[in-house]
Structures are given as C-alpha cells and as structure tokens.
Amino acid sequence: MNDSKEMKKVMSFLLPLSSQNFNSSIMALQCGIVGLPNVGKSTLFNCLSNAKAQAANFPFCTIEPNVGVITVPDERLNKLAELVKPQRIVPTTVEIVDIAGLVKGASKGEGLGNKFLANIRETDAILHVLRCFENENITHVDGSINPVRDKEIIDTELQLKDLETVESRIAKVQKQAQTGGDKTAKAVYDIYVQYKEALLQGKSARTVQLDKEQAKLVKDLCLLTNKPVMYVCNVDEASAVKGNAYVDAVREAVKDENAEILLVAAATEADIAELETYEERQMFLEEVGLSESGVARLIKSAYKLLNLETYFTAGVQEVRAWTYEKGWKAPQCAGVIHTDFEKGFIRAEVIKYIDFTTLGSEAACKEAGKMSVEGKEYVVQDGDIMHFRFNV
C-alpha cells in the first residue's frame, strides 16, 4: 500500500474550519433552565452570559433571545496548551436555554404554560432552579420560601402533561396488545401502564426502572419527566459551600430520583462577574470558601447531565476539545470532526491524558510505548488524545 496516497493520518487542527462538516446532532444538545418566577432563573442565566468575565476562554453568544452557547471550562485543555503551545485553543460548548417561568395550571395552558411545555420538550435535560434563600425584598410567587413545594408544583404540571401523553398512547396500542398476537405491542403496552401508574402516584417517569431493551421500545415517547434533571439550589452566600435547611429538605425530597443537586449563590455569582480581573475573582471565591465559581460548576454539571464527554486533538496549530456522547466508538467520535473521518475510518492513535501530561509530548509518549492503535470497536474514553487515520 502506498501510504502517502491510500492512507492519510489526519489531525483535525489541520482542517480549515470552513471545510469541516460538524455532527450537528451532538452540537445541538440543550439543557433547559426551569423554575417558578422569582427563584433566580434569569439571574443565573445572566451570570452564564457574563461567563467571559469570570475566566479565560469563556465565550458566550446568543442564538435566540433565551439560548446561550457557553464554553465548558476544562483544566485539561489548558494543561495541554501549556505543553504544546499551539497557535490557538478551542474549547467545547453546551447550549443553555432560559425557559419562561411556569405557574400552576401550565399543563392546562395557564400563563405561558403551552409555551413552557413546548420549550422544555425540545430540551435534552433540565436544570431545575429552586429558591433556597430568604430575602424580603424579593417576593415569592406563593408568598413563602419552600423549595420542596416549588419543585412539586413544576413536577405536577409536567406529570399531568405526561399522563395525558401516556393515556393517549395506551388507547392506541391497547387493543393490539390484548389480542396477544403482537409481543412487541404487549411489551410496549406494559411499559406504558408502568408509566401511568407512577404518574398517577405523583412520581416522575424517570422513577420507572427500565432495562436497555425496554427503553428502546418507548424511546419515541419523549416524556417530560423522563429527562435527566439536576436541581440547582439557589442559596445565599453563607450557604454556598455547605447549604442550609432548605437544601437539606430538597435532598430528602429527591433521594429516590436519579438526579443531582448543585448549590449556586446566583447573587454572589453576579457580584463576581462585576470584578475586573481574574485575580480579584479568585480572591473573592477564596474568601467565601469556593475553589471555583458556581457558574463553572454549573456548566460542567450540565455537560455531564447531557451524557457528554470530551476527547482532544493536540498540535502546534491548535489544541481542541471535541464533544461526543459517552459510550461512542472511535468511528463515531471521528465523525464529530468531519463526516469523512467516520466514513473512511481505518484506525485511531490514542494517548491517555495522564500519559501525555506526565511525559510532556506526543514524541515522548511514542518512545515510551504509551500510544495505542485502536480499531472500530474501541470505546473512546473521556480525556483521550486522538489522531485518526482514514482513507478518502
């Protein structure tokens, strides 16, 4: 084989940006910020929009009035850049959507209910902001501070909408399932019934445990309460590290859900954004006992919530982070750079991040036998440094 003609070792940083055909399915994944009015949703979104002021390489752009494309902070990217000294650094991003505040009766179209539910249906994961602070100058829509009640208001509206969806599907498949001739229809019907029972008990669809095969059968159902969720407890500055009684109540309320909890002091984050230098911002964080800003932690958590991971390409022209879905194999990950990479995939050369940063360069990793050659079945790991070989 004539290596120069039949095979090309392609490093993504050599491709001009205009020629790249990015995998739009991965770039378009979104987290939606939801919550009742006056819980700090907009303040938090505005902090995200000012993220550029909080650290280097934190760009933000608005693609619609309420959608932001925000850089995912990653210390590994900075470390690789220190070693390689590239001409430019390109981080990965995540989309955050600020969804209109919900009120009771949204499932029946009250307030902006229809718009709210339509917007949340389009997102891939939910950041549910709960007010966990006292402030007499900020009126709560229900007159008192009770984050568990607030959570249940939104849960109930989403569950009612999901119940409507499930009952409609049951009506369509019930006759076919009960005749006994169609095993798939029977399996789907049984899952729908499980969902209905859970929803009638005031539980979210995500509490129903399905195996992989069952999940595939009802993938098109797209239930609102089946989306991965993270509860963002908006606290005061004094509670930013350990939380408070409100946060403890939330933890107890969601203990049976497959959900994460994150503490963020939105008002404090807004103050941090006003500081002029990185040093001032770091000093502020240290004074309140934080190692990094709540905004940075929120963005990282949103990325993880979407089941996303990062691999890197590293060369003198560019060090770049690439987003892929956890569990993807090498050809799929190659396709994130360019569709031709996936179509003509031959193999991938892989260096583990820890080896690269320990030994200091690609050449040193090769010499030490720390570069592996992987085929089509290789499952890419978070932090892998990749070079792809493909034929055109």
Phi and psi in degrees as a GROMACS rama.xvg file:
@    title "Ramachandran Plot"
@    xaxis  label "Phi"
@    yaxis  label "Psi"
@TYPE xy
-80.8068  103.432  ASN-2
-60.7775  -36.6434  ASP-3
-69.8272  -25.3993  SER-4
-103.244  -41.6528  LYS-5
-85.9251  -22.7566  GLU-6
-138.877  141.154  MET-7
-127.427  132.116  LYS-8
-88.4333  113.664  LYS-9
-112.541  122.227  VAL-10
-101.632  128.318  MET-11
-59.2097  -27.2547  SER-12
-71.9667  -8.67575  PHE-13
-85.6193  -13.6461  LEU-14
-82.5147  129.741  LEU-15
-62.459  140.676  PRO-16
-56.1058  -37.4973  LEU-17
-66.1469  -20.6969  SER-18
-92.6101  -4.37568  SER-19
-85.1056  134.213  GLN-20
-104.44  86.684  ASN-21
-69.277  152.91  PHE-22
-77.6577  97.8853  ASN-23
-65.735  -24.5222  SER-24
-64.573  -29.6234  SER-25
-88.7231  -32.8676  ILE-26
-72.2781  -20.7637  MET-27
-93.033  -0.322882  ALA-28
-63.029  138.183  LEU-29
-130.846  146.586  GLN-30
-106.66  131.846  CYS-31
-101.811  130.502  GLY-32
-88.2094  119.608  ILE-33
-123.921  163.242  VAL-34
162.283  166.721  GLY-35
-69.6557  164.376  LEU-36
-59.9808  146.943  PRO-37
63.3154  32.3203  ASN-38
-103.545  -3.03108  VAL-39
106.575  10.826  GLY-40
-58.6547  -52.9047  LYS-41
-67.5209  -37.6804  SER-42
-59.3674  -43.4101  THR-43
-64.6466  -43.7242  LEU-44
-63.1421  -39.7752  PHE-45
-65.9022  -35.1916  ASN-46
-62.9413  -39.9377  CYS-47
-63.4265  -38.1073  LEU-48
-68.934  -22.4019  SER-49
-98.6682  15.2545  ASN-50
-60.91  -25.7482  ALA-51
-59.8965  -28.5129  LYS-52
-78.1684  -9.46298  ALA-53
-98.3393  -23.1486  GLN-54
-163.578  162.382  ALA-55
-65.7514  151.923  ALA-56
57.4393  44.0886  ASN-57
-118.917  58.4869  PHE-58
-70.6929  157.61  PRO-59
-142.189  137.098  PHE-60
-139.051  151.659  CYS-61
-103.73  119.726  THR-62
-97.2628  -16.7694  ILE-63
-146.85  168.369  GLU-64
-55.4408  -26.5615  PRO-65
-123.264  23.5441  ASN-66
-126.531  127.337  VAL-67
-121.096  138.227  GLY-68
-101.605  112.143  VAL-69
-120.034  135.8  ILE-70
-66.5073  137.749  THR-71
-88.2793  115.442  VAL-72
-66.494  133.466  PRO-73
-147.04  108.841  ASP-74
-61.5928  -27.7063  GLU-75
-63.9834  -37.6872  ARG-76
-62.6438  -42.893  LEU-77
-64.5623  -39.4624  ASN-78
-65.6022  -42.8669  LYS-79
-61.4846  -40.24  LEU-80
-64.054  -36.8867  ALA-81
-61.9614  -37.9961  GLU-82
-78.6297  -42.8301  LEU-83
-85.4863  -30.5583  VAL-84
54.9192  60.6555  LYS-85
-78.0047  168.316  PRO-86
-70.992  -29.7575  GLN-87
-151.087  159.526  ARG-88
-121.555  131.491  ILE-89
-124.685  107.994  VAL-90
-80.4046  173.139  PRO-91
-94.9106  170.443  THR-92
-135.084  166.736  THR-93
-141.402  146.803  VAL-94
-96.9415  132.613  GLU-95
-118.428  131.457  ILE-96
-114.609  127.187  VAL-97
-91.2027  106.643  ASP-98
-93.9076  140.393  ILE-99
-51.9312  141.831  ALA-100
-58.6047  141.399  GLY-101
-99.7946  150.828  LEU-102
-128.508  166.519  VAL-103
-57.5364  140.035  LYS-104
90.4439  5.90359  GLY-105
-59.2527  -36.2515  ALA-106
-64.3763  -19.4549  SER-107
-102.963  9.40412  LYS-108
93.2581  7.16431  GLY-109
-66.2402  149.057  GLU-110
57.8859  -129.441  GLY-111
-99.5178  28.5379  LEU-112
-52.1385  -49.2531  GLY-113
-62.766  -41.0399  ASN-114
-66.8997  -43.4269  LYS-115
-57.3444  -50.6261  PHE-116
-67.244  -36.2478  LEU-117
-65.8598  -42.0168  ALA-118
-66.3644  -42.9598  ASN-119
-68.9597  -30.4713  ILE-120
-64.6651  -28.7281  ARG-121
-80.3555  -13.9024  GLU-122
-86.9857  163.926  THR-123
-102.082  -17.5805  ASP-124
-155.214  162.782  ALA-125
-122.151  131.821  ILE-126
-106.323  104.449  LEU-127
-96.437  107.623  HIS-128
-84.9012  127.559  VAL-129
-120.64  133.58  LEU-130
-77.9156  117.675  ARG-131
-125.49  39.5346  CYS-132
-142.996  155.71  PHE-133
-98.459  136.396  GLU-134
-165.144  106.691  ASN-135
-66.7834  -14.9588  GLU-136
-84.3958  -10.6984  ASN-137
-115.386  106.947  ILE-138
-75.0222  131.542  THR-139
-85.0818  141.573  HIS-140
-59.373  -26.9988  VAL-141
-106.495  10.2298  ASP-142
85.6587  -8.2376  GLY-143
-153.09  162.941  SER-144
-92.3123  116.688  ILE-145
-156.576  87.4121  ASN-146
-62.6919  -30.6688  PRO-147
-67.4506  -42.8779  VAL-148
-60.7944  -43.7467  ARG-149
-59.6601  -44.4657  ASP-150
-58.4248  -45.4751  LYS-151
-66.9358  -31.4723  GLU-152
-61.1579  -49.9063  ILE-153
-68.9698  -42.9187  ILE-154
-55.672  -44.9481  ASP-155
-61  -43.9338  THR-156
-64.0143  -41.3304  GLU-157
-69.2631  -39.0678  LEU-158
-65.1941  -39.5057  GLN-159
-62.873  -40.0715  LEU-160
-67.1701  -40.6371  LYS-161
-65.4797  -38.355  ASP-162
-61.3525  -40.5261  LEU-163
-60.7665  -42.8099  GLU-164
-64.7572  -46.7948  THR-165
-65.024  -43.4102  VAL-166
-63.1089  -35.5194  GLU-167
-65.2879  -41.4424  SER-168
-68.9189  -39.7168  ARG-169
-59.5644  -43.3368  ILE-170
-60.4138  -33.5631  ALA-171
-76.7312  -33.5396  LYS-172
-104.63  -10.4181  VAL-173
-58.6894  -49.7749  GLN-174
-61.3855  -44.784  LYS-175
-63.8235  -37.9742  GLN-176
-71.9461  -36.6795  ALA-177
-82.025  -12.4968  GLN-178
-73.9543  -20.6704  THR-179
86.7732  -5.48444  GLY-180
-84.2171  -23.0839  GLY-181
-111.498  102.76  ASP-182
-65.5743  -35.7955  LYS-183
-65.822  -44.3203  THR-184
-61.0034  -38.6789  ALA-185
-64.5799  -43.0175  LYS-186
-63.8775  -42.877  ALA-187
-64.3009  -43.8424  VAL-188
-59.0882  -43.7209  TYR-189
-62.0118  -38.1654  ASP-190
-68.5327  -42.2884  ILE-191
-57.9469  -40.4517  TYR-192
-65.3569  -40.2057  VAL-193
-59.6155  -44.1918  GLN-194
-61.9651  -44.4091  TYR-195
-61.2142  -44.5692  LYS-196
-61.569  -42.043  GLU-197
-64.6023  -45.4281  ALA-198
-64.6879  -38.5314  LEU-199
-65.4431  -24.4594  LEU-200
-87.4126  4.79666  GLN-201
78.522  21.5177  GLY-202
-105.105  150.423  LYS-203
-78.7911  156.274  SER-204
-60.1934  -29.274  ALA-205
-65.6623  -13.5495  ARG-206
-80.2018  -12.4641  THR-207
-80.3102  120.572  VAL-208
-86.7351  117.066  GLN-209
-120.47  147.737  LEU-210
-83.1719  176.754  ASP-211
-60.0982  -41.0141  LYS-212
-67.1705  -41.1992  GLU-213
-64.2205  -42.158  GLN-214
-60.8541  -37.4693  ALA-215
-64.1387  -37.1711  LYS-216
-62.5961  -32.3793  LEU-217
-117.867  24.0111  VAL-218
-58.3513  -33.5437  LYS-219
-79.4511  -0.211379  ASP-220
-70.999  -35.9164  LEU-221
52.1681  51.5753  CYS-222
-71.8576  140.664  LEU-223
-63.0294  -39.9963  LEU-224
-86.7389  9.39986  THR-225
-99.492  -6.66692  ASN-226
-72.2289  143.347  LYS-227
-60.5721  142.441  PRO-228
-133.477  145.719  VAL-229
-126.616  129.973  MET-230
-89.9574  119.727  TYR-231
-99.8296  106.211  VAL-232
-84.5925  110.494  CYS-233
-83.2912  108.724  ASN-234
-114.565  172.395  VAL-235
-82.2715  170.486  ASP-236
-58.1312  -39.87  GLU-237
-65.298  -20.5986  ALA-238
-104.925  7.67202  SER-239
-66.4583  -23.9952  ALA-240
-96.6222  -52.6665  VAL-241
-104.466  -11.95  LYS-242
87.3027  -164.397  GLY-243
-153.801  -169.726  ASN-244
-62.9683  -35.1204  ALA-245
-63.2664  -43.6429  TYR-246
-64.2777  -41.1999  VAL-247
-59.2072  -39.513  ASP-248
-65.2604  -38.5692  ALA-249
-65.1246  -45.0275  VAL-250
-55.8182  -44.1465  ARG-251
-65.3304  -39.0568  GLU-252
-69.2998  -29.3088  ALA-253
-107.483  10.9842  VAL-254
-60.5033  -26.6346  LYS-255
-93.6709  -0.31656  ASP-256
-93.0388  154.792  GLU-257
-87.4863  74.7622  ASN-258
-143.314  153.755  ALA-259
-103.801  160.263  GLU-260
-124.845  134.749  ILE-261
-129.6  135.047  LEU-262
-96.5493  128.913  LEU-263
-140.287  131.066  VAL-264
-97.744  91.9354  ALA-265
-59.3828  -40.8078  ALA-266
-63.4927  -39.8769  ALA-267
-66.0976  -41.0279  THR-268
-60.1408  -37.2155  GLU-269
-64.8416  -38.1905  ALA-270
-66.1777  -41.3668  ASP-271
-59.9856  -40.3869  ILE-272
-63.3662  -22.8134  ALA-273
-80.1517  -18.6195  GLU-274
-70.7215  144.411  LEU-275
-82.0423  -36.8086  GLU-276
-114.886  158.502  THR-277
-61.568  -40.216  TYR-278
-61.7773  -42.0786  GLU-279
-63.5748  -39.9888  GLU-280
-67.0781  -40.8537  ARG-281
-65.5918  -38.4371  GLN-282
-63.4784  -41.4088  MET-283
-60.5288  -46.0306  PHE-284
-61.9917  -42.5237  LEU-285
-62.4037  -37.3854  GLU-286
-64.4827  -31.3497  GLU-287
-96.9245  6.30229  VAL-288
83.7817  23.3691  GLY-289
-112.478  142.586  LEU-290
-88.184  -25.0015  SER-291
-149.709  162.392  GLU-292
-68.2718  155.872  SER-293
-64.0085  -32.6089  GLY-294
-62.934  -44.3509  VAL-295
-62.2409  -43.2774  ALA-296
-65.5976  -36.8567  ARG-297
-65.6814  -44.3322  LEU-298
-63.4542  -45.047  ILE-299
-60.9696  -42.0016  LYS-300
-67.4592  -37.227  SER-301
-63.1228  -41.2564  ALA-302
-60.8615  -45.9074  TYR-303
-65.9491  -38.7749  LYS-304
-60.4595  -32.6101  LEU-305
-79.4802  4.06615  LEU-306
65.8415  36.1332  ASN-307
-104.202  148.945  LEU-308
-134.913  176.545  GLU-309
-130.813  134.07  THR-310
-117.988  166.611  TYR-311
-125.68  152.389  PHE-312
-119.485  141.976  THR-313
-139.921  118.911  ALA-314
-155.094  173.51  GLY-315
-66.4814  -27.0705  VAL-316
-79.5766  -35.093  GLN-317
-159.838  137.245  GLU-318
-109.975  125.108  VAL-319
-137.403  143.46  ARG-320
-100.089  136.413  ALA-321
-121.989  137.685  TRP-322
-93.2337  136.597  THR-323
-146.247  162.972  TYR-324
-83.4116  135.094  GLU-325
-52.1019  131.902  LYS-326
98.5664  -7.82391  GLY-327
-68.2618  148.129  TRP-328
-91.4535  169.146  LYS-329
-53.3532  -45.9563  ALA-330
-61.2805  -39.7567  PRO-331
-62.7746  -41.8125  GLN-332
-67.6471  -35.0861  CYS-333
-63.1699  -35.9405  ALA-334
-66.3833  -18.2522  GLY-335
-64.5818  -34.1043  VAL-336
-75.409  -49.8598  ILE-337
-160.231  140.299  HIS-338
-60.3675  -31.1859  THR-339
-63.4738  -31.135  ASP-340
-63.1139  -38.2115  PHE-341
-76.852  -43.5645  GLU-342
-61.9976  -41.3981  LYS-343
-105.315  20.5355  GLY-344
-55.8525  132.553  PHE-345
-112.836  -54.8471  ILE-346
-163.857  169.956  ARG-347
-124.272  140.543  ALA-348
-101.285  125.188  GLU-349
-124.674  132.248  VAL-350
-122.064  131.364  ILE-351
-72.3455  143.002  LYS-352
-55.2204  -44.2107  TYR-353
-62.6446  -35.7773  ILE-354
-70.3644  -42.1215  ASP-355
-62.5363  -47.192  PHE-356
-72.8579  -27.3482  THR-357
-74.897  -44.9542  THR-358
-86.7042  -23.8427  LEU-359
97.3731  -11.9744  GLY-360
-165.259  164.941  SER-361
-65.1211  -42.1317  GLU-362
-60.5899  -41.4745  ALA-363
-67.0747  -35.6026  ALA-364
-66.9377  -41.3493  CYS-365
-61.2074  -46.5452  LYS-366
-62.5094  -34.7868  GLU-367
-87.0301  2.44196  ALA-368
72.4224  27.7582  GLY-369
-100.543  9.18914  LYS-370
-104.069  122.393  MET-371
-103.483  153.26  SER-372
-109.029  120.517  VAL-373
-119.396  149.068  GLU-374
-99.9113  -161.13  GLY-375
-67.1459  -22.3534  LYS-376
-91.8196  -0.457269  GLU-377
-68.5599  125.764  TYR-378
-88.073  115.376  VAL-379
-65.2614  139.08  VAL-380
-105.691  146.048  GLN-381
-55.6496  126.291  ASP-382
95.6795  -6.55277  GLY-383
-57.911  142.77  ASP-384
-104.887  119.99  ILE-385
-117.689  141.92  MET-386
-127.205  135.73  HIS-387
-111.892  140.452  PHE-388
-107.737  134.076  ARG-389
-149.218  159.526  PHE-390
-112.364  148.313  ASN-391
